[in-house]
Amino acid sequence: MSEHVVVAEDDVRQAEVVRRYLRAAGYRASVVHDGRSAIELVLRSRPDLLVLDVMMPGLDGIAVCRALRRESNVPVMMLTARRDDDDLILGLEAGADDYLMKPYNPRELMARVRTMLRRNQWSPEATLRVGAVAVDVPGHHVTVAGRRVDCTPGEFEILAAMAAAPDRAFTRAQLLEKTRGFEASPTDRTVDMHVLNLRRKIEPDPRRPAYLLTVYGVGYKFTDGSR
């Protein structure tokens, strides 16, 4: 069965364009035009991806993403006409995995959709263990000293990529390449926000990280916490 993508977009014409591109690419596509309908459809149908407009009537995309993250790990790509960093940060903090600015080329949107869905299917057999942190890729979950930690798909992909090569320093661009397969602006902020959120979830003291370390002038590395 083909992957199911939900499109939440209040612009009817734009939503129809996206729906047609998705169906032409072989995906099942469902469209809603407001935030509450987006939440209801995602929780009911459990899609493989949500393409979510920020500016919608009723609940906006930020509120929708926050509500869904309490009950779902569906990958979320946000669409917005806003171009300030605050909007980007709010979206990532709410749990979005990718961000695309309007106006956009539908072919770029489709490239990102394909990459996000392909990454969701990545499933090596072994659980990756670094110190007290275990990243179960087939099961798509993380534990720290046996305690289950909920991660968004974007956070999980970054953590899995780093856990596969402990103590290796990754640049932000390398992490985006491993988790997305493309580079988009702004790139640094996307990785930084995911790492910040991961530190809050897995570090004993997020202000003094033991696992996810900053490598100044380079990026980040994942260690066993013994240093």
DRENMINU-789519 format. One line per 8 residues: number of its first residue (from 1); for each residue x, z, y of N, C-alpha, C. Coordinates in pm, 1 decimal, padded with zeros to 6 digits, always signed. Atoms other than C-alpha are relative to their C-alpha. Example, Ala and Ser with C-alpha at 12.3 -4.5 7.8 and 13.67 -1.06 7.14 Angstrom:
2
1 = +00089.0:+00000.0:-00119.0:+01230.0:+00780.0:-00450.0:+00090.0:+00000.0:+00120.0 | -00082.0:-00006.0:-00119.0:+01367.0:+00714.0:-00106.0:-00077.0:+00073.0:+00109.0;
END
This chain:
227
1 = +00084.2:+00000.0:-00119.3:+00000.0:+00000.0:+00000.0:+00087.4:+00000.0:+00123.9 | -00080.1:+00008.9:-00121.7:+00130.4:-00086.6:+00347.6:-00011.9:+00127.8:+00081.4 | -00000.7:-00119.4:-00083.0:+00219.8:+00184.0:+00596.1:-00113.5:-00005.0:+00102.7 | +00111.5:-00013.2:-00093.7:-00054.9:+00311.1:+00825.8:+00052.5:+00052.1:+00133.1 | -00042.2:-00038.2:-00134.1:+00012.8:+00328.5:+01200.2:-00123.5:+00022.2:+00086.1 | +00107.7:-00028.9:-00095.3:-00226.0:+00495.6:+01445.7:+00052.0:-00025.4:+00140.7 | -00033.7:+00029.2:-00138.5:-00217.8:+00369.7:+01805.0:-00099.7:+00072.7:+00089.5 | +00084.0:-00072.4:-00095.2:-00352.8:+00604.9:+02073.7:+00034.6:-00049.8:+00140.3;
9 = -00027.6:+00068.6:-00126.8:-00375.2:+00403.1:+02395.8:-00131.4:-00024.4:+00071.7 | +00127.4:+00014.2:-00069.8:-00645.9:+00415.9:+02662.4:-00019.7:-00138.7:+00061.0 | +00011.3:+00137.4:-00048.6:-00570.2:+00063.5:+02788.1:-00043.6:-00087.5:-00118.7 | +00057.0:+00071.1:+00114.5:-00795.8:-00139.0:+02558.6:+00076.7:-00128.0:-00030.7 | -00072.4:+00125.1:+00021.9:-00610.4:-00467.4:+02609.4:+00137.6:+00025.6:-00060.5 | -00132.5:-00031.1:+00053.0:-00269.7:-00311.5:+02550.4:-00008.4:+00048.8:-00144.1 | +00017.8:-00049.5:+00136.2:-00394.9:-00132.1:+02240.8:-00025.8:-00115.0:-00096.3 | +00029.7:+00114.1:+00086.1:-00527.3:-00460.3:+02102.3:+00125.2:-00083.6:-00026.0;
17 = -00126.0:+00072.1:+00018.8:-00191.7:-00630.9:+02159.3:+00084.5:+00068.2:-00106.3 | -00080.7:-00075.1:+00096.9:-00012.8:-00355.5:+01966.9:-00061.4:-00010.7:-00139.4 | +00066.9:+00009.9:+00129.6:-00274.3:-00363.5:+01688.9:+00028.2:-00134.5:-00066.2 | -00022.3:+00133.1:+00056.3:-00230.1:-00738.3:+01644.9:+00143.7:-00016.2:-00048.9 | -00139.8:+00008.2:+00043.5:+00148.6:-00712.9:+01628.7:+00021.3:+00079.1:-00128.5 | -00015.6:-00082.3:+00119.3:+00125.8:-00433.5:+01372.5:-00059.6:-00069.2:-00122.8 | +00064.5:+00066.7:+00113.5:-00115.8:-00623.7:+01151.7:+00074.3:-00126.9:-00039.6 | -00077.6:+00119.5:+00031.5:+00089.0:-00942.1:+01179.0:+00125.6:+00034.6:-00078.3;
25 = -00119.4:-00045.6:+00070.7:+00385.9:-00740.8:+01051.0:-00033.0:+00061.0:-00136.3 | +00038.9:-00049.2:+00131.7:+00185.8:-00625.2:+00748.9:-00039.4:+00146.3:-00006.0 | +00039.0:-00140.7:-00002.6:+00097.3:-00270.8:+00860.4:-00150.8:+00014.3:+00015.3 | +00138.0:-00036.6:-00030.5:-00244.9:-00109.5:+00856.0:-00000.2:+00068.3:+00136.3 | +00000.8:-00053.4:-00136.1:-00335.6:-00026.7:+01217.1:-00138.7:+00051.8:+00035.9 | +00123.3:-00058.2:-00051.6:-00601.3:+00205.7:+01359.8:+00021.1:+00033.1:+00146.7 | -00012.1:-00019.3:-00144.5:-00670.2:+00237.0:+01732.7:-00103.1:+00100.3:+00048.9 | +00089.8:-00090.7:-00071.7:-00818.4:+00520.9:+01938.0:+00040.3:-00002.9:+00146.9;
33 = -00023.7:+00015.0:-00143.1:-00847.5:+00550.1:+02315.3:+00000.1:+00132.0:+00076.0 | -00007.3:-00129.1:-00068.2:-00839.9:+00924.6:+02390.5:+00071.5:+00100.5:-00089.2 | -00083.4:-00096.8:+00070.0:-00642.0:+01231.4:+02292.8:-00069.0:+00071.7:-00115.1 | +00070.2:-00073.4:+00105.6:-00904.9:+01419.4:+02091.8:-00022.7:-00088.6:-00122.9 | +00018.6:+00091.9:+00112.4:-00978.4:+01112.7:+01881.0:+00131.0:-00021.2:-00074.5 | -00131.1:+00016.5:+00063.9:-00604.4:+01074.8:+01816.8:+00028.4:+00115.6:-00094.5 | -00023.4:-00117.3:+00084.5:-00578.0:+01430.5:+01682.3:-00086.5:-00005.9:-00124.8 | +00092.6:+00003.4:+00113.1:-00885.4:+01393.1:+01463.8:+00040.9:-00105.6:-00103.0;
41 = -00034.6:+00108.0:+00093.2:-00772.6:+01059.9:+01315.9:+00129.2:+00029.8:-00074.8 | -00127.8:-00030.1:+00065.6:-00415.1:+01173.7:+01245.0:-00018.6:+00106.6:-00107.3 | +00019.0:-00106.8:+00097.7:-00526.3:+01493.2:+01071.4:-00087.3:-00044.5:-00117.5 | +00088.7:+00047.8:+00106.3:-00791.8:+01306.9:+00873.7:+00067.8:-00103.5:-00090.2 | -00052.4:+00113.7:+00077.1:-00597.0:+00997.6:+00767.5:+00146.7:+00014.1:-00040.3 | -00140.8:-00022.6:+00033.0:-00236.4:+01131.1:+00755.2:+00080.6:-00130.3:+00006.1 | -00071.7:+00128.7:-00011.8:-00074.2:+00810.3:+00890.1:+00150.4:+00018.3:-00013.9 | -00146.2:-00001.4:+00010.6:+00291.8:+00717.6:+00856.1:+00066.9:+00005.6:+00136.3;
49 = -00057.5:+00002.5:-00135.3:+00342.7:+00686.2:+01234.4:-00112.5:+00005.1:+00100.9 | +00092.3:-00002.5:-00113.4:+00162.7:+00762.8:+01561.1:+00069.3:-00058.2:+00121.9 | -00045.8:+00055.6:-00127.7:+00220.4:+00542.8:+01867.5:-00092.6:+00057.3:+00106.3 | +00080.7:-00087.2:-00084.7:+00101.3:+00769.5:+02147.6:+00028.5:-00021.9:+00147.9 | -00012.1:+00015.0:-00144.9:+00040.3:+00689.2:+02514.4:-00006.1:+00137.9:+00065.8 | +00000.7:-00128.9:-00068.8:+00115.2:+00978.1:+02751.0:-00125.2:+00015.9:+00085.2 | +00111.0:-00009.6:-00094.5:-00155.6:+00900.9:+03008.0:-00129.7:-00043.1:-00066.1 | +00129.5:+00027.8:+00061.2:-00494.2:+00928.7:+02836.3:-00104.0:+00096.1:+00054.1;
57 = +00105.5:-00090.0:-00048.9:-00831.9:+01075.9:+02936.3:-00016.5:+00120.7:-00091.3 | +00015.5:-00122.4:+00078.7:-00912.8:+01428.4:+02824.4:+00135.1:+00063.3:-00023.6 | -00132.7:-00051.1:+00033.9:-00601.4:+01546.8:+02644.1:+00102.5:-00111.1:+00017.5 | -00104.1:+00101.8:-00013.5:-00287.6:+01362.0:+02750.0:+00091.4:+00001.7:-00122.9 | -00086.0:+00013.2:+00116.3:-00014.8:+01255.1:+02506.0:+00084.2:+00123.6:-00027.7 | -00079.9:-00121.4:+00019.0:+00193.4:+01568.9:+02563.6:-00081.4:+00106.0:-00073.0 | +00087.4:-00099.2:+00063.2:-00100.3:+01794.7:+02473.4:-00033.3:-00039.5:-00143.3 | +00029.1:+00048.5:+00134.9:-00183.3:+01577.6:+02172.2:+00117.4:+00029.0:-00093.0;
65 = -00118.4:-00021.0:+00082.2:+00173.2:+01597.5:+02043.1:+00017.6:+00148.1:-00032.6 | -00012.7:-00143.8:+00024.6:+00185.2:+01975.5:+02085.1:-00102.0:+00047.2:-00103.2 | +00104.9:-00040.8:+00092.9:-00145.3:+02015.5:+01901.3:+00031.8:-00047.8:-00141.7 | -00029.9:+00054.0:+00132.0:-00037.0:+01791.1:+01614.3:+00117.4:+00071.0:-00065.8 | -00118.6:-00062.5:+00057.4:+00298.3:+01964.3:+01570.0:-00030.7:+00134.5:-00064.5 | +00038.4:-00125.2:+00066.8:+00115.1:+02281.8:+01470.6:-00050.5:-00025.3:-00141.7 | +00059.4:+00029.6:+00129.8:-00030.1:+02101.6:+01169.0:+00057.2:-00123.5:-00068.8 | -00044.5:+00127.5:+00056.3:+00155.4:+01773.7:+01111.9:+00142.5:-00032.2:+00041.4;
73 = -00133.9:+00050.3:-00029.4:+00503.7:+01624.6:+01092.4:+00000.7:-00151.6:+00015.9 | +00006.7:+00144.1:-00017.1:+00382.7:+01270.5:+01156.8:+00100.9:-00044.9:+00106.1 | -00090.3:+00051.1:-00103.9:+00654.5:+01070.6:+01340.0:-00080.0:-00049.6:+00120.4 | +00071.6:+00035.2:-00123.3:+00551.2:+01016.3:+01702.6:+00090.2:-00080.3:+00092.1 | -00065.9:+00078.6:-00103.5:+00660.0:+00739.6:+01937.4:-00087.6:+00004.4:+00124.3 | +00076.8:-00011.2:-00123.2:+00549.4:+00806.4:+02294.9:+00021.7:-00120.9:+00089.9 | -00003.8:+00108.6:-00097.5:+00467.5:+00536.6:+02549.1:-00036.9:+00056.0:+00136.1 | +00031.2:-00052.0:-00132.7:+00474.4:+00609.9:+02920.8:+00042.8:-00096.3:+00108.7;
81 = -00037.8:+00077.5:-00117.6:+00480.2:+00439.1:+03257.7:+00085.5:+00083.0:+00094.5 | -00080.9:-00087.6:-00084.2:+00656.3:+00740.3:+03410.3:+00147.8:-00020.4:-00031.3 | -00142.6:+00026.1:+00020.1:+01030.2:+00709.6:+03459.2:+00088.5:+00116.5:+00041.7 | -00083.3:-00114.3:-00036.6:+01144.9:+01059.8:+03551.7:+00040.0:+00077.4:-00124.2 | -00054.3:-00072.8:+00114.8:+01353.1:+01278.3:+03321.8:-00091.3:+00112.5:-00046.0 | +00086.2:-00111.5:+00037.3:+01101.6:+01563.7:+03332.2:-00103.0:-00042.2:-00103.3 | +00099.3:+00048.6:+00095.0:+00846.2:+01353.6:+03149.8:+00062.6:-00021.7:-00137.0 | -00072.0:+00019.5:+00125.7:+01101.8:+01257.7:+02885.3:+00023.8:+00132.9:-00069.6;
89 = -00029.8:-00130.5:+00058.0:+01202.1:+01620.2:+02832.6:-00126.1:+00065.3:-00054.9 | +00125.6:-00057.5:+00047.0:+00839.2:+01734.9:+02806.5:-00043.4:-00062.9:-00131.4 | +00039.9:+00069.4:+00121.7:+00770.9:+01471.3:+02544.0:+00082.5:+00041.9:-00119.8 | -00087.3:-00038.9:+00110.8:+01071.2:+01560.3:+02330.8:-00021.8:+00145.7:-00038.8 | +00025.1:-00140.4:+00029.7:+01005.4:+01932.9:+02362.2:-00132.7:+00017.6:-00073.4 | +00129.5:-00007.8:+00067.2:+00647.1:+01870.1:+02250.2:+00008.9:-00047.7:-00144.4 | -00018.8:+00043.2:+00137.7:+00785.5:+01709.7:+01933.7:+00003.3:-00149.4:-00021.7 | -00010.7:+00145.2:+00015.7:+00804.3:+01335.5:+02004.2:+00135.0:-00036.0:-00059.5;
97 = -00123.6:+00043.3:+00065.9:+01065.1:+01147.5:+01802.1:+00065.6:-00117.5:+00070.0 | -00055.1:+00113.2:-00074.6:+01109.8:+00843.2:+02022.9:-00085.9:-00021.9:+00122.6 | +00062.2:+00016.5:-00130.6:+01015.1:+00729.1:+02371.3:+00022.6:-00142.3:+00046.2 | -00011.8:+00136.9:-00049.0:+00944.7:+00383.2:+02512.5:-00069.8:-00011.0:+00134.4 | +00053.3:+00014.3:-00135.1:+00894.2:+00304.5:+02879.9:-00082.9:-00126.9:+00014.2 | +00080.3:+00116.4:-00035.6:+00621.0:+00071.2:+03003.7:+00053.6:-00060.5:+00130.0 | +00045.0:+00098.8:+00098.5:+00618.1:-00217.3:+03053.3:+00109.2:-00025.4:-00103.2 | -00095.9:+00022.3:+00107.5:+00784.1:-00295.8:+02722.0:-00029.5:-00133.2:-00068.3;
105 = +00016.4:+00121.0:+00079.0:+00839.1:-00600.7:+02507.9:-00058.9:+00039.5:-00135.8 | +00058.3:-00037.0:+00129.8:+00608.6:-00582.0:+02201.6:+00097.2:-00016.0:-00116.0 | -00096.2:+00017.5:+00108.2:+00896.8:-00707.7:+01988.5:+00094.9:+00119.1:-00007.7 | -00082.2:-00121.4:+00003.7:+01107.0:-00407.6:+02093.2:-00078.7:+00114.2:-00062.8 | +00083.6:-00102.6:+00061.8:+00816.3:-00179.2:+02004.1:-00002.3:-00015.8:-00151.5 | +00006.1:+00024.2:+00143.6:+00792.2:-00342.5:+01661.5:+00133.6:+00031.8:-00067.3 | -00131.1:-00033.0:+00056.3:+01167.7:-00305.8:+01605.7:+00012.1:+00150.8:-00019.2 | -00006.5:-00145.9:+00011.6:+01138.2:+00066.1:+01670.4:-00094.7:+00051.2:-00108.1;
113 = +00094.6:-00038.9:+00104.6:+00830.4:+00096.1:+01449.6:+00062.4:-00020.8:-00137.2 | -00061.2:+00028.8:+00129.7:+01013.2:-00070.3:+01160.6:+00111.0:+00099.0:-00032.5 | -00111.1:-00091.9:+00022.6:+01315.9:+00153.6:+01207.2:-00050.4:+00139.6:-00033.3 | +00052.9:-00133.8:+00026.1:+01112.8:+00475.4:+01221.1:-00062.3:+00008.5:-00138.9 | +00062.0:-00001.0:+00132.3:+00915.4:+00382.9:+00911.1:+00104.2:-00011.7:-00110.3 | -00105.9:+00014.6:+00099.8:+01228.7:+00275.8:+00724.9:+00075.0:+00130.9:-00017.5 | -00070.6:-00127.3:+00009.0:+01404.3:+00603.4:+00806.8:-00083.5:+00104.8:-00072.0 | +00087.7:-00093.8:+00068.6:+01102.2:+00793.0:+00679.3:+00006.8:-00016.0:-00150.9;
121 = -00006.5:+00026.9:+00142.4:+01156.8:+00631.3:+00340.2:+00136.7:+00033.4:-00059.4 | -00134.5:-00032.5:+00048.1:+01526.7:+00736.0:+00317.7:-00007.0:+00125.0:-00086.7 | +00017.9:-00115.5:+00088.5:+01546.2:+00968.7:+00017.4:+00111.5:+00013.3:-00103.1 | -00103.7:-00028.3:+00098.5:+01881.8:+01048.5:-00142.3:-00043.1:+00114.4:-00091.9 | +00047.8:-00093.7:+00100.7:+01853.1:+01264.0:-00452.6:+00045.0:+00143.6:+00025.1 | -00054.6:-00135.3:-00010.1:+02068.4:+01563.0:-00358.3:-00049.9:+00072.7:+00123.8 | +00023.1:-00084.9:-00115.9:+01985.0:+01853.5:-00132.2:+00134.1:+00024.7:+00068.1 | -00123.4:-00019.3:-00076.6:+02246.0:+01883.4:+00143.4:+00009.5:+00146.0:+00040.6;
129 = -00018.0:-00141.5:-00029.9:+02385.3:+02236.3:+00179.0:+00124.5:+00019.4:+00085.4 | -00111.1:-00034.3:-00089.2:+02602.5:+02358.5:+00465.4:-00017.5:+00147.0:+00035.6 | +00017.0:-00142.9:-00020.8:+02651.8:+02733.2:+00464.0:-00135.0:+00045.5:-00050.4 | +00131.5:-00050.7:+00038.9:+02312.3:+02903.2:+00456.9:-00111.4:-00100.7:+00022.9 | +00100.3:+00101.8:-00031.8:+02135.1:+02584.2:+00565.5:-00010.1:-00100.8:-00113.5 | +00025.1:+00099.1:+00103.9:+01978.5:+02360.8:+00298.1:-00096.8:-00104.8:+00053.6 | +00082.7:+00111.3:-00047.8:+01840.3:+02018.3:+00390.9:-00046.1:-00078.5:-00122.4 | +00058.2:+00067.9:+00115.5:+01610.7:+01889.3:+00117.1:-00057.1:-00133.1:+00047.4;
137 = +00042.0:+00129.9:-00052.1:+01589.0:+01518.3:+00197.0:-00120.5:-00055.3:-00074.4 | +00119.9:+00049.9:+00067.9:+01346.4:+01415.2:-00080.4:-00126.4:+00077.4:+00039.4 | +00114.9:-00082.0:-00036.4:+01117.4:+01707.7:+00006.8:-00026.1:+00006.3:+00148.8 | +00009.6:+00003.8:-00146.5:+01179.3:+01659.1:+00380.8:-00028.8:+00138.5:+00058.2 | +00011.5:-00130.8:-00062.3:+01221.0:+02027.3:+00459.2:+00136.6:+00068.0:+00006.0 | -00124.7:-00072.2:-00026.1:+01490.1:+02270.4:+00576.1:-00023.2:+00148.0:-00024.9 | +00004.3:-00144.9:+00012.6:+01561.8:+02628.4:+00476.9:+00130.4:+00058.4:+00053.2 | -00116.3:-00074.3:-00047.6:+01799.4:+02879.5:+00633.9:-00001.8:+00135.2:-00069.9;
145 = -00005.2:-00122.0:+00081.0:+01899.8:+03158.6:+00393.5:-00133.5:+00021.6:-00072.4 | +00125.2:-00007.3:+00073.6:+01582.6:+03079.0:+00197.9:-00124.9:-00001.9:+00085.3 | +00115.8:+00000.2:-00090.7:+01358.4:+03085.1:+00505.4:-00035.1:-00142.9:+00039.5 | +00044.7:+00135.5:-00031.9:+01154.3:+02766.8:+00557.0:-00001.9:-00020.4:+00151.5 | -00003.3:+00034.5:-00142.1:+01209.8:+02598.6:+00895.3:-00071.8:-00133.2:+00017.9 | +00073.7:+00123.8:-00026.5:+00966.5:+02338.1:+01026.7:+00073.7:-00082.3:+00104.5 | -00068.3:+00091.7:-00091.6:+01135.3:+02038.0:+01190.3:-00085.1:-00124.2:+00021.2 | +00062.9:+00129.4:-00022.3:+00994.9:+01728.9:+01353.4:+00081.2:-00105.5:-00075.2;
153 = -00077.4:+00104.5:+00068.0:+01097.1:+01401.0:+01186.2:+00131.2:-00033.8:+00070.0 | -00123.7:+00030.8:-00072.3:+01350.1:+01330.7:+01460.9:+00105.3:+00107.4:-00016.7 | -00092.3:-00110.5:+00021.0:+01507.2:+01674.8:+01431.7:+00056.0:-00002.6:-00141.9 | -00043.6:+00002.4:+00139.0:+01518.7:+01644.7:+01053.7:+00103.7:-00109.2:-00023.7 | -00091.4:+00111.4:+00022.1:+01690.2:+01305.9:+01063.8:+00138.1:+00028.1:+00057.5 | -00128.5:-00034.5:-00060.5:+01962.2:+01429.6:+01300.2:+00071.0:+00105.1:-00084.9 | -00061.7:-00105.9:+00080.8:+02020.8:+01742.1:+01091.6:+00049.2:-00055.4:-00133.3 | -00040.8:+00057.5:+00128.0:+02032.7:+01542.9:+00766.5:+00124.3:-00086.2:+00014.2;
161 = -00117.4:+00084.8:-00022.2:+02280.1:+01293.1:+00910.1:+00126.1:+00084.0:+00016.4 | -00116.5:-00085.2:-00022.2:+02512.8:+01573.3:+01022.9:+00034.0:+00082.1:-00124.2 | -00025.0:-00078.8:+00121.0:+02468.9:+01776.5:+00703.0:+00068.1:-00083.1:-00108.2 | -00065.2:+00086.7:+00098.3:+02584.6:+01475.8:+00501.8:+00149.7:-00012.7:+00025.5 | -00142.9:+00006.1:-00033.6:+02922.8:+01498.9:+00679.0:+00038.0:+00125.4:+00078.1 | -00031.5:-00125.1:-00069.9:+02997.2:+01867.6:+00760.6:+00136.1:-00005.4:+00068.5 | -00122.7:-00011.5:-00079.8:+03262.2:+01936.6:+01025.2:+00043.0:-00131.0:+00065.0 | -00030.8:+00125.3:-00068.6:+03262.1:+01573.7:+01137.3:-00063.8:+00001.9:+00138.4;
169 = +00052.3:+00008.3:-00136.3:+03221.3:+01526.7:+01512.4:-00073.5:-00132.1:+00017.7 | +00082.0:+00117.7:-00025.6:+02938.2:+01284.5:+01594.9:-00020.3:-00016.4:+00150.0 | +00041.2:+00027.0:-00137.4:+02889.4:+01119.0:+01929.8:-00152.3:-00010.8:+00002.9 | +00144.7:+00014.9:-00013.0:+02535.8:+01103.6:+02063.7:-00044.3:-00139.5:-00044.2 | +00034.0:+00137.7:+00038.9:+02535.9:+00727.0:+02016.5:+00001.5:-00015.7:-00151.4 | -00005.9:+00008.0:+00145.8:+02637.5:+00768.4:+01650.9:-00121.7:+00066.1:-00063.6 | +00117.7:-00067.2:+00054.2:+02355.2:+01012.9:+01589.6:-00124.7:-00085.1:+00018.9 | +00114.2:+00088.1:-00020.9:+02104.6:+00775.9:+01743.7:+00004.3:-00119.0:-00094.7;
177 = -00013.7:+00113.7:+00091.3:+02242.4:+00491.2:+01534.8:-00041.7:+00039.6:-00141.2 | +00033.2:-00043.7:+00134.9:+02205.8:+00695.2:+01215.6:-00147.8:+00032.6:-00014.7 | +00138.7:-00043.3:+00011.2:+01856.2:+00819.3:+01296.4:-00099.3:-00102.2:+00050.3 | +00093.8:+00096.3:-00056.4:+01708.4:+00524.2:+01481.5:+00040.0:-00144.4:-00026.4 | -00043.2:+00135.4:+00023.9:+01921.3:+00217.6:+01426.2:+00005.1:-00086.6:+00123.6 | -00010.9:+00075.0:-00123.4:+01916.8:+00117.1:+01790.2:+00035.8:+00097.5:+00110.2 | -00030.8:-00082.0:-00116.6:+02023.8:+00244.6:+02130.9:-00102.4:-00029.9:+00107.9 | +00096.4:+00016.4:-00107.8:+01774.4:+00302.6:+02409.3:+00035.2:+00096.2:+00111.4;
185 = -00030.0:-00085.3:-00114.5:+01805.5:+00452.6:+02756.2:-00121.7:+00086.4:+00031.1 | -00127.0:-00073.0:+00002.9:+01830.2:+00742.2:+02807.7:+00030.3:+00050.0:-00141.6 | -00035.9:-00038.4:+00136.3:+02018.2:+00811.6:+02484.4:+00046.1:+00145.6:-00009.6 | -00058.3:-00133.4:+00009.4:+02208.9:+01132.6:+02557.6:-00107.2:+00108.7:+00000.2 | +00102.5:-00102.6:-00010.7:+01901.3:+01330.7:+02656.6:-00079.9:+00014.3:-00129.0 | +00077.7:-00004.4:+00123.2:+01717.8:+01237.9:+02338.0:+00068.8:+00087.7:-00103.4 | -00074.4:-00079.1:+00097.5:+01989.1:+01379.7:+02110.7:+00014.8:+00144.0:+00046.8 | -00018.4:-00135.1:-00052.5:+02053.2:+01679.2:+02337.6:-00124.4:+00085.9:-00021.2;
193 = +00122.3:-00077.9:+00015.7:+01688.4:+01785.2:+02325.6:-00026.8:+00032.4:-00147.0 | +00018.5:-00028.1:+00142.0:+01671.0:+01751.9:+01947.2:+00095.7:+00109.4:-00046.3 | -00097.2:-00102.5:+00038.0:+01989.4:+01960.0:+01907.0:-00041.5:+00135.7:+00057.1 | +00045.5:-00125.0:-00060.9:+01855.9:+02222.5:+02149.7:-00114.5:+00060.5:-00080.7 | +00112.3:-00049.6:+00079.5:+01533.6:+02249.9:+01949.6:+00045.8:+00048.2:-00137.4 | -00051.2:-00042.0:+00130.0:+01724.9:+02269.2:+01620.5:+00072.5:+00133.9:+00009.6 | -00068.9:-00127.9:-00017.4:+01942.8:+02551.0:+01753.2:-00099.3:+00115.5:+00007.7 | +00101.6:-00104.0:-00009.8:+01631.0:+02748.3:+01838.8:-00057.9:+00034.9:-00136.6;
201 = +00063.2:-00019.8:+00130.7:+01511.7:+02706.9:+01480.7:+00094.9:+00052.2:-00107.3 | -00088.1:-00035.1:+00112.5:+01823.5:+02754.9:+01266.3:+00109.5:+00099.5:+00036.7 | -00110.6:-00088.0:-00038.7:+02073.4:+02959.6:+01469.9:-00044.8:+00145.7:+00009.4 | +00030.0:-00141.7:-00021.4:+02080.9:+03342.4:+01452.7:-00008.3:+00032.9:+00148.7 | +00000.3:-00016.8:-00144.8:+02161.4:+03333.6:+01826.4:+00018.7:-00138.3:+00062.7 | -00010.9:+00135.7:-00053.9:+02082.5:+02994.4:+01985.7:+00095.2:-00011.8:+00119.0 | -00091.8:+00004.2:-00114.9:+02289.7:+03089.3:+02291.8:+00146.1:-00003.6:-00043.4 | -00135.2:+00004.2:+00056.7:+02596.6:+03125.5:+02067.8:-00006.6:-00067.0:-00136.1;
209 = +00022.8:+00070.6:+00126.4:+02551.2:+02856.9:+01803.0:+00116.1:+00014.3:-00097.7 | -00100.0:-00009.1:+00106.4:+02732.7:+02897.0:+01471.2:+00000.1:-00125.2:-00086.3 | +00012.3:+00117.8:+00086.3:+02608.1:+02585.4:+01292.0:+00015.0:-00130.6:+00077.7 | -00001.9:+00123.3:-00079.2:+02541.5:+02313.7:+01549.5:+00087.7:+00021.8:+00122.7 | -00099.1:-00026.6:-00104.0:+02852.1:+02316.5:+01764.7:+00017.4:-00120.6:+00091.6 | -00032.7:+00104.2:-00096.1:+02923.2:+02119.8:+02079.5:+00148.5:-00032.1:-00008.7 | -00139.2:+00045.9:-00005.0:+03243.4:+01915.3:+02065.2:+00017.0:-00065.9:+00135.9 | -00005.6:+00044.8:-00139.4:+03328.2:+01876.1:+02431.9:+00070.5:-00134.2:+00012.5;
217 = -00053.6:+00133.2:-00020.4:+03387.7:+01521.5:+02539.4:-00033.2:-00096.5:-00112.2 | +00034.4:+00085.2:+00113.9:+03254.1:+01391.0:+02205.9:-00149.4:+00005.4:-00028.1 | +00140.4:-00012.3:+00036.4:+02915.6:+01525.4:+02094.9:-00026.0:+00129.0:-00073.4 | +00035.9:-00117.8:+00078.3:+02819.8:+01762.9:+01813.2:+00056.0:-00009.7:-00141.6 | -00031.6:-00003.5:+00141.4:+02920.1:+01874.7:+01464.9:-00075.9:+00114.6:-00065.3 | +00075.1:-00097.5:+00078.6:+02751.7:+02077.2:+01189.9:+00096.5:+00072.0:-00092.1 | -00094.9:-00077.5:+00080.9:+02955.7:+02358.5:+01030.8:-00075.2:+00100.3:-00086.6 | +00063.2:-00095.8:+00091.6:+02891.4:+02624.1:+00766.3:-00026.3:+00136.4:+00063.1;
225 = +00027.9:-00125.0:-00070.5:+02867.8:+02900.8:+01028.0:+00104.3:+00106.8:-00015.6 | -00101.5:-00101.6:+00025.8:+03186.1:+03079.3:+00920.8:+00103.8:+00009.7:+00110.8 | -00103.9:+00000.2:-00103.5:+03388.7:+02995.0:+01231.2:-00048.2:+00068.5:+00125.4;
END
